Amino acid sequence: MRTFLYILTFMSVIGLAFWAYRENYRTQEALSEVQQLRGAIGANRERLSVLKAEWAYLNRPDRLADLAQVNFERLGLLEFRPEQFGRVDQIVYPAPPIMELSDPVELSSDGGQEP
C-alpha cells in the first residue's frame, strides 16, 4: 500500500510540474502579446496625433478661403462673413402641436357610486 501511495505522490508531483511548466510558458506568451499590443497602441496614438496635426494644417481658414476662391466656378462656395450670423433670440421656433382629445373621459368625485 505504501508503494502505491509513493507512486501516486510521485505521479502527482510530475503532473503538477508539467502543469506549472505549461502555465509558465502561457503566461510568458500572454505577457509578450500584451507588450506587442501596447507597442501597437503607442504607434497608433502617435499616428493619430500626426493625423490631427495634418487635419489642423489642412483646415487653416486662409487656405480654405483660397481654395474657395480658386474653385468658385465649380463649387460656388462663398466665405463666411460676420454679418451672416445672427443671434439666438432671432430664431423663430415653431409652436408645439395641440393635441385634440377624441373621446374625453369624465371623472366624478363620488367614487363611482350612484346615488
Secondary structure in CASP SS format (residue, H / E / C, confidence):
PFRMAT SS
TARGET T0000
AUTHOR 0000-0000-0000
METHOD secondary structure of the structure
MODEL  1
M C 1.00
R H 1.00
T H 1.00
F H 1.00
L H 1.00
Y H 1.00
I H 1.00
L H 1.00
T H 1.00
F H 1.00
M H 1.00
S H 1.00
V H 1.00
I H 1.00
G H 1.00
L H 1.00
A H 1.00
F H 1.00
W H 1.00
A H 1.00
Y H 1.00
R H 1.00
E H 1.00
N H 1.00
Y H 1.00
R H 1.00
T H 1.00
Q H 1.00
E H 1.00
A H 1.00
L H 1.00
S H 1.00
E H 1.00
V H 1.00
Q H 1.00
Q H 1.00
L H 1.00
R H 1.00
G H 1.00
A H 1.00
I H 1.00
G H 1.00
A H 1.00
N H 1.00
R H 1.00
E H 1.00
R H 1.00
L H 1.00
S H 1.00
V H 1.00
L H 1.00
K H 1.00
A H 1.00
E H 1.00
W H 1.00
A H 1.00
Y H 1.00
L H 1.00
N C 1.00
R C 1.00
P H 1.00
D H 1.00
R H 1.00
L H 1.00
A H 1.00
D H 1.00
L H 1.00
A H 1.00
Q H 1.00
V H 1.00
N C 1.00
F H 1.00
E H 1.00
R H 1.00
L H 1.00
G C 1.00
L C 1.00
L C 1.00
E C 1.00
F C 1.00
R C 1.00
P H 1.00
E H 1.00
Q H 1.00
F C 1.00
G C 1.00
R C 1.00
V H 1.00
D H 1.00
Q H 1.00
I C 1.00
V C 1.00
Y C 1.00
P C 1.00
A C 1.00
P C 1.00
P C 1.00
I C 1.00
M C 1.00
E C 1.00
L C 1.00
S C 1.00
D C 1.00
P C 1.00
V C 1.00
E C 1.00
L C 1.00
S C 1.00
S C 1.00
D C 1.00
G C 1.00
G C 1.00
Q C 1.00
E C 1.00
P C 1.00
END
